[in-house]
């Protein structure tokens, strides 16, 4: 057994997820959007235009939420929406 003074503590300092976030934003999100676009084109090719429109609206809402989350503007958007109600 060692004395407490001789123990060296190893811990992570200043860890961030900036590199991982950048990689996801630069690589994964465009691939997901490309996949969604291909699926919508495939559905549209079958003649289900109403289905494409319905899914496109859902996609736009999702992209807006993703943009708010990625850009860290959630509080500003919340204040703006509250100002629409309160004046």
DOGU-690232 format. One record per residue: residue in one letter; x, y, z of N, C-alpha, C in turn. Coordinates in nm, 3 decimals, decimal comma. Layout:
! DOGU-690232
R type     n_X     n_Y     n_Z    ca_X    ca_Y    ca_Z     c_X     c_Y     c_Z
R    a       X       Y       Z       X       Y       Z       X       Y       Z
...
***
This chain:
! DOGU-690232
R type     n_X     n_Y     n_Z    ca_X    ca_Y    ca_Z     c_X     c_Y     c_Z
R    x   0,085  -0,117   0,000   0,000   0,000   0,000   0,089   0,124   0,000
R    x   0,049   0,222  -0,076   0,129   0,343  -0,086   0,066   0,454  -0,005
R    x   0,147   0,549   0,031   0,099   0,663   0,107   0,020   0,755   0,015
R    x  -0,080   0,826   0,068  -0,161   0,915  -0,016  -0,080   1,023  -0,085
R    x   0,032   1,064  -0,026   0,112   1,169  -0,088   0,179   1,121  -0,216
R    x   0,205   0,991  -0,225   0,277   0,941  -0,342   0,185   0,901  -0,457
R    x   0,056   0,909  -0,435  -0,037   0,874  -0,543  -0,043   0,987  -0,646
R    x  -0,033   0,952  -0,768  -0,050   1,053  -0,873  -0,190   1,035  -0,931
R    x  -0,258   1,145  -0,940  -0,394   1,141  -0,992  -0,392   1,177  -1,140
R    x  -0,454   1,092  -1,217  -0,465   1,115  -1,360  -0,610   1,150  -1,390
R    x  -0,630   1,264  -1,445  -0,765   1,303  -1,483  -0,757   1,393  -1,606
R    x  -0,866   1,399  -1,674  -0,871   1,476  -1,799  -0,901   1,622  -1,768
R    x  -0,826   1,706  -1,830  -0,848   1,849  -1,814  -0,881   1,910  -1,950
R    x  -0,974   2,002  -1,948  -1,010   2,078  -2,067  -1,052   1,989  -2,184
R    x  -1,128   1,885  -2,155  -1,179   1,802  -2,263  -1,299   1,870  -2,326
R    x  -1,301   1,873  -2,456  -1,415   1,928  -2,528  -1,456   1,830  -2,637
R    x  -1,575   1,852  -2,689  -1,623   1,770  -2,799  -1,626   1,849  -2,929
R    x  -1,550   1,957  -2,936  -1,552   2,041  -3,055  -1,510   1,965  -3,181
R    x  -1,407   1,884  -3,172  -1,361   1,809  -3,289  -1,466   1,709  -3,334
R    x  -1,528   1,640  -3,239  -1,631   1,543  -3,273  -1,752   1,613  -3,334
R    x  -1,792   1,725  -3,276  -1,905   1,801  -3,330  -1,875   1,848  -3,472
R    x  -1,755   1,898  -3,493  -1,717   1,943  -3,627  -1,718   1,831  -3,728
R    x  -1,671   1,713  -3,687  -1,670   1,599  -3,777  -1,812   1,555  -3,811
R    x  -1,899   1,552  -3,711  -2,038   1,513  -3,736  -2,105   1,613  -3,828
R    x  -2,085   1,742  -3,802  -2,146   1,845  -3,886  -2,092   1,841  -4,028
R    x  -1,966   1,809  -4,042  -1,904   1,809  -4,175  -1,926   1,682  -4,254
R    x  -1,953   1,570  -4,187  -1,960   1,441  -4,257  -2,093   1,368  -4,242
R    x  -2,138   1,350  -4,121  -2,256   1,267  -4,097  -2,384   1,338  -4,142
R    x  -2,399   1,465  -4,107  -2,522   1,536  -4,141  -2,541   1,545  -4,293
R    x  -2,439   1,579  -4,372  -2,461   1,577  -4,518  -2,499   1,439  -4,572
R    x  -2,442   1,333  -4,515  -2,479   1,199  -4,560  -2,624   1,166  -4,526
R    x  -2,668   1,206  -4,409  -2,808   1,184  -4,371  -2,901   1,262  -4,463
R    x  -2,867   1,388  -4,491  -2,950   1,468  -4,580  -2,952   1,411  -4,721
R    x  -2,840   1,359  -4,768  -2,836   1,295  -4,899  -2,925   1,172  -4,901
R    x  -2,919   1,093  -4,797  -3,007   0,975  -4,788  -3,154   1,012  -4,787
R    x  -3,188   1,116  -4,712  -3,328   1,161  -4,708  -3,372   1,210  -4,845
R    x  -3,285   1,285  -4,915  -3,319   1,334  -5,049  -3,342   1,219  -5,145
R    x  -3,259   1,116  -5,138  -3,276   0,999  -5,226  -3,407   0,928  -5,196
R    x  -3,440   0,914  -5,069  -3,567   0,849  -5,032  -3,686   0,930  -5,082
R    x  -3,680   1,064  -5,067  -3,790   1,148  -5,114  -3,805   1,141  -5,266
R    x  -3,693   1,137  -5,338  -3,700   1,123  -5,483  -3,759   0,989  -5,523
R    x  -3,724   0,885  -5,450  -3,777   0,751  -5,478  -3,927   0,747  -5,454
R    x  -3,972   0,807  -5,344  -4,116   0,810  -5,314  -4,188   0,894  -5,419
R    x  -4,128   1,007  -5,457  -4,189   1,092  -5,559  -4,197   1,023  -5,694
R    x  -4,100   0,939  -5,725  -4,101   0,865  -5,850  -4,214   0,765  -5,859
R    x  -4,264   0,720  -5,746  -4,378   0,627  -5,744  -4,510   0,700  -5,762
R    x  -4,508   0,834  -5,758  -4,630   0,911  -5,777  -4,698   0,954  -5,649
R    x  -4,636   0,931  -5,536  -4,695   0,969  -5,407  -4,649   1,110  -5,369
R    x  -4,697   1,209  -5,443  -4,653   1,347  -5,420  -4,701   1,400  -5,286
R    x  -4,817   1,358  -5,240  -4,867   1,402  -5,110  -4,776   1,347  -4,999
R    x  -4,729   1,226  -5,015  -4,637   1,169  -4,916  -4,505   1,243  -4,912
R    x  -4,457   1,282  -5,029  -4,333   1,359  -5,035  -4,351   1,494  -4,967
R    x  -4,463   1,561  -4,993  -4,488   1,691  -4,931  -4,498   1,678  -4,779
R    x  -4,566   1,575  -4,733  -4,581   1,553  -4,588  -4,444   1,528  -4,523
R    x  -4,366   1,446  -4,585  -4,234   1,416  -4,529  -4,141   1,536  -4,539
R    x  -4,155   1,616  -4,643  -4,070   1,735  -4,659  -4,096   1,837  -4,550
R    x  -4,221   1,854  -4,512  -4,253   1,947  -4,403  -4,190   1,898  -4,273
R    x  -4,201   1,769  -4,247  -4,136   1,713  -4,128  -3,985   1,729  -4,133
R    x  -3,928   1,713  -4,251  -3,784   1,731  -4,268  -3,743   1,875  -4,241
R    x  -3,820   1,971  -4,289  -3,789   2,112  -4,264  -3,794   2,145  -4,115
R    x  -3,894   2,093  -4,046  -3,902   2,116  -3,901  -3,781   2,056  -3,831
R    x  -3,742   1,936  -3,873  -3,623   1,874  -3,815  -3,495   1,950  -3,843
R    x  -3,482   2,002  -3,964  -3,364   2,081  -3,999  -3,358   2,211  -3,921
R    x  -3,473   2,272  -3,898  -3,476   2,394  -3,817  -3,431   2,364  -3,675
R    x  -3,482   2,254  -3,618  -3,441   2,216  -3,482  -3,292   2,184  -3,478
R    x  -3,241   2,116  -3,579  -3,098   2,084  -3,585  -3,014   2,210  -3,595
R    x  -3,059   2,306  -3,677  -2,986   2,432  -3,691  -2,982   2,510  -3,561
R    x  -3,092   2,510  -3,488  -3,095   2,580  -3,359  -3,001   2,511  -3,261
R    x  -3,002   2,380  -3,260  -2,917   2,306  -3,166  -2,769   2,323  -3,198
R    x  -2,735   2,321  -3,325  -2,594   2,330  -3,365  -2,538   2,470  -3,345
R    x  -2,621   2,572  -3,368  -2,571   2,709  -3,360  -2,580   2,770  -3,221
R    x  -2,633   2,697  -3,124  -2,646   2,745  -2,985  -2,727   2,874  -2,975
R    x  -2,830   2,888  -3,057  -2,914   3,007  -3,053  -3,050   2,979  -2,991
R    x  -3,059   2,871  -2,916  -3,186   2,834  -2,853  -3,246   2,943  -2,767
R    x  -3,167   3,006  -2,677  -3,226   3,112  -2,594  -3,276   3,231  -2,675
R    x  -3,203   3,268  -2,781  -3,247   3,380  -2,864  -3,378   3,347  -2,936
R    x  -3,389   3,225  -2,986  -3,512   3,184  -3,054  -3,628   3,181  -2,954
R    x  -3,601   3,132  -2,833  -3,704   3,130  -2,730  -3,752   3,270  -2,694
R    x  -3,659   3,363  -2,681  -3,699   3,502  -2,651  -3,781   3,562  -2,765
R    x  -3,742   3,531  -2,889  -3,817   3,583  -3,004  -3,958   3,527  -3,006
R    x  -3,972   3,395  -2,983  -4,104   3,336  -2,984  -4,189   3,390  -2,869
R    x  -4,127   3,412  -2,754  -4,201   3,471  -2,641  -4,243   3,613  -2,672
R    x  -4,160   3,687  -2,745  -4,196   3,825  -2,778  -4,312   3,830  -2,878
R    x  -4,332   3,725  -2,956  -4,446   3,721  -3,045  -4,577   3,716  -2,968
R    x  -4,573   3,652  -2,851  -4,692   3,637  -2,769  -4,711   3,756  -2,676
R    x  -4,601   3,796  -2,611  -4,612   3,902  -2,511  -4,601   4,043  -2,569
R    x  -4,547   4,054  -2,686  -4,540   4,186  -2,751  -4,413   4,258  -2,732
***
